Every structure is written in C-alpha cells, then in structure tokens.
C-alpha cells in the first residue's frame, strides 16, 4: 500500500480523521533501517493503523553535532513504509512543527537528562522530549513505539508520559542487530569498513559483561571493560552498569535487573549500545545477541 504523505498540520488532521480505530505511531528522524521497520511491524500487530513521523528535529542537535550531514533518504524511507503497511506518513519541515521558531517553552528532562548521553550532549533530551510531546499531541496516537537501543530516551519518554499524565501507551521494542551483533543505527552509514570492524567491540563488550552477570557488578564491568581496552581505536565515552529506572550505578551488593550501556567514538561517529542484564545468581549470560536480528533481506 502507498501511505498518505502529510506535510502540514491540516493535511495531518484530515488524514488522521480518516483513520478509524486505534492508531500506533512510530517516530523517526528518517534514514530508516530495519530497526525502524521492526518498530513499524510491531506497531502493525498492536493497532488497526500505523502512522510514521519523519522529522529531523533541530532541537536535539547541539551546535557541533551532525544535523547538517545526518542522512536524508526520504524516497527509501517511503519504500520501507509502503512495504510494511504504514497508513500515514507525517513528514513536516521545522517551520510546521515550530511555527514561531524555537519554542519559548520546552519540556525539561530533569536530572535523568543530565547523565550519560545528557552529559555528553547538553540539552539533547530537552529537545527530544519537546518534539515527542508535540508529535504525540499532533498525531493523536493511541500507542507509541520506541526502540530499546536508545534506552535513556525510552526511560525519559516514559517518565514524561507518567509525570505529566499524557495518558499514552509507550511500547518498547528490542534492539535490532546485524548478524554479527552491531546494533542498527542511521549513523552506521558514516562508518568506513574499517570503522565498522572497530565498532563491533561495543556489542562484544556488552556480551562479555552479560556473560559475567552471575558473578556480580564488578565482574560485569571488568569483563566488558577488558574488551574495550583491547580495541584502542574505539574512544570510549562511558561504560556503565546502572539501575534501569534511575540510571544510578549499581553497588556491588546489587542483584536484579540492570542496564549495561556503552558509548564510544569510532572514527568520526559516536555510537551507543546497551543490553539489559540480570545480575546475580540465576542471571547468567543474557546475551546481547538475543536481541532481534536484522532481516537478511534488509541488511546493509
């Protein structure tokens, strides 16, 4: 099917009104890959209609970040949307989303937005939450689908929805990976072949840490760090084992669910990855490769 493409608020309202029943929304910045496609397919199983937003949000890019070179592949994006049964695509320009320029009122991510990715990218999560809030209102979705790969983003969206009483359902979908474990990302297109080989150390580090989960937090961190140390071309920003709801480092005595997360610069590209880990007896290795693999026909 060919999705209805909306560029303006009026077109979106008209298309949205024509959809009866539940509408699941997948928000993207374009440059779609099989990770986005998996979100779309999951949304399709949960709702009668699927609406995809394609909007490269300037608020979540810092002055020295990659907004100008971020991949823009609208025609290819539409092919994916058509293939996977999207009903409506909302692809506005910044002046449609922000008709008065930079908004004077923004959503604040609070303390959870100042750590990890927030520390490396000041203001990023405020910009992200602001556009997510606007798109939730504009699309009128009944459920919203986000990837676990951006774990901090997912946590903050859930907190915003709960703390501000949005009444929206937020659904998490497992990270999608290529067959060798590399997490799919639009920014992977920046990687040279040699960069890509280096980038595999992120998922390998997560796997090594998860394999040591039964031994406790120190063993997890030590095993993951050892993999990263062996790859000097990956400039590590952080490697953390944190509580999945507070993002605070878990102490040595901690047992239960945790998040093992890593960020590193490979060549000119900054990459992030994470995996849930069950720490302590019975946890064992929760392999990062248990996340959903990419479909072979859509890899690349």
N, C-alpha and C positions, 0 to 999 in steps of 0.2 A: 504494500500500500504506500501511497505517497502522502507524507504528512502535510498538514496545513501549516504554512510558514507565516508567522506573525512578526511584524517589525514594530508595531506601535501598540500602545495600551488599548486603543479602540479595537484594533484587529484581534488582540488577545481576548478582550471581553466578549467579542462576538463568537470567536472560536470556542472559548470556554463555555459559553452559554449553550452551545450546540451539543456539548458532551453531557449525556445523561449518566447518572450513577457515579461511582467512585472514580476519582482521578488521582493517579500516582504521579509524582513529579520527581524527575532526576535533574539536578542542577549541575551544569558543566561550564567550563571556560572554553569549550571547543577542543580541537585536536583530539577527537575521540579515538579510543583504542578499545581492546576487548574488555578492559576493566569497566569502562563505561557501558559497553554492550551488555556485560553481565548484570549491571545495575538495571538496565532497561528490561532485560528478560525477567529478572526477579520481580520488578515492578509489574510487569505484564501478568505474572501469576497471582498477584495480590489485588489487582484492581481491574475494572472494566476498561479503563482508558489510561494511556500514558502520555504525559506531557514532558518534553525535554526543554530545558533552557540552555541556550548557548550565549554566554555573555562573559567577555573578558573584563573583569571588574578592576578598574584602575585603583580603587581604594585599598586593595590588599597588596599592592606592589609598592615597595619603597623606591626612593629616587635613584638608587644604584642597582635596582633589580631588573629583571629581564622582560618587562612589559613590551618593549618595542620589538623584541625578537621572539616573543612567545609564538609558537607555531599557530598559524591560522589556516585551517583546512576545511572550509565550510562545505564544499562540494562532497568531499569524502565523508564528512560528518553526516551529511544528509543521506548518503548511501547506507550508512550504518543504521540510521534512524528508520529509513524505509524498510530495510531488511528485517529489523527486529520489531516492527509493528507499532512504531510511535504514531500517535494520532495528531499531535500538535507540537510544533517547534516554535518557541519564543526566542527570537534572536534580535534583541534590541541593540541600539547604539547607546553609548553613555548618556547622551542628551535625553534619551527616552527614560532611562532609569533614574537619572539625576537631572530633571528638567531645569533646576535652578543652579546647576553647577554642584560643586562639592557640598554635600548636605551639612547644614549647621548643627544638626542633631544626629548623633551616631550611637549605635549600640556599643557599650563597653564590655570587653571580655573579662574585666576584673583581674584578680590575682592569677587565675588559671591561664590568662592570656599573656602573662609576663615571663613565663618559664619556657624552657626548651625552645620550640620554634618561635615563641613570642620574644624570647630574649635575643635570638639571632635576627629576628625580623620585627622590630618595634612597630606597633600599630597594625600589623598584618591581620590579627584576629578581630580587631575592632572593625576593620574594613570588610572582612569576611562575614561577620555576623550581621553587619548593617545590610549588606546586599542579600543575604539569606533571608533576613526578616522581610525585606521589601518583596522579594520574589515569592515568599510564602503568601504574603497578602495579595500580590498581583495575580498569581496563578490560581489561588483558591483551592489548592490541592487538599486531598484528604489524607495522603501519606507522602512521605518524602524519603528518598533512598540515598544513602551516602556510603562510601567505601571505608572499610576498617583501616586501609593503608594510612589515611590521614586521621590517626586515632585522636590526636589532640583537638583537631577540628570537630570531629564527631562528638567528643565529650562536651565541647563548648556549645555546640548546637543543641544538644540535649539539655544542657543546663539552661540555656536561654529559653527554650520552649517550656521547660518546667518552671523556672523562676519568674517568667513574665506571662505565664498562663496562656500560651498560644493555642493550646488545645489541639496540637498537630501530632500525628504519629510519625516518629523518626525511626527508620528501619536501617540497620547496619548490614552490609553485605561484605563477605570475606574478601580479603585481598586476592587479586588475580595475578598470577605469576607466569612467566615463561617457563618452559620445561626445565631450564637449568636453575630456576629459583629467583631470577631477577623480577622484582615487583614491577608491574606495568606502570608507566608514568608518561605523560605527554612530554616531559623533559628528557626522556630517554633518547629522543631524536637528536639531542645535542651531542650524544656520546659518539666518539670515534670507535672503531672496532677495538682498539687497544684500551680505550677508556671503559668500554663495556666489560672487558675481561676483568679490569680492576674493580668495577662496580659490584661484581659478584661477591666480593668479600663482605658486603653488608648482609646479604641473606645467609652466607656461610657463618658469619659471626652469630646471627640470631639462632641458627640451627645448633651451633656448638653450645651456646648458652642454654637453650631449651633442653639439650641432651644432659646437662648437668643439674637440671631442676631439682632432682630428688635430694641433692646434697646441700641445698640452701642458697641464699642470695649471694654470698661471697664466691661460691663455686660458679654460679651462673655468670657473674660479672667477669671473673677471671678467665673462664673459657671463651667467652665472647671477645674479650679484650685481646687475648692471645692471637686470634685470627686477624684482627685488625692491625696489630703490631707487625704481623708478617707481610702486610701489604703497605709499604711506605708511600705509595703513590695516592693512597686514599687519605685525605687530610680530614681527620675525624673532628667533628664539632662536639658531639656528645655521644656517649653510650650510657644508658641509664636503665635501671630496673626500678620501676615505680608502681605505686598503687594505681589501679586503673581509673579510680574516681577522683583522686586528689592530686595525682602526678607527683606525690612526695616519694622520695627514696624509701624503699622498704628496708627496715632494720634486719640484722642478721637473724633474729629470732622469728621473723615473719614466716607464716605459712598460709598459702591460699593463692588466689588469683593475683597476678601481677602483669605488668606490661614491660617487655624488654624492647627498648627503642634505640635507634641509632640514626645519626645524621652525619654526612661526610661530603666533602667536595672532591669530585673526581674530574680532573681536567678543569673545565670552566663550569661544570654543572654541579649544583648542590642537590643531593639525593637524600631521601628519608625512607625508613622502613621500620617495621615493628612486628612483634608477634605476641599474642597472649601466652603466658607461662603459668602453669600450676606449680607453685613452689612447695617442696617438702615431700614427705612420704606419700606414695601413690601418684605423685605428679609425673615423675619420669620425664621422658622427652616428648614434648608436644611439638612435633616437627613444624618448622616454618613452611615446609613444603606440603603440609596437609592443607594449606590454603588452596583455593580453587586454581587449577592450572589454566593457562590460556588455551582457547580452542586452536588446534594446529592450523586450521584454515585461515585464522585471523591474526596470526602472529606476525611480528615484523614492525 
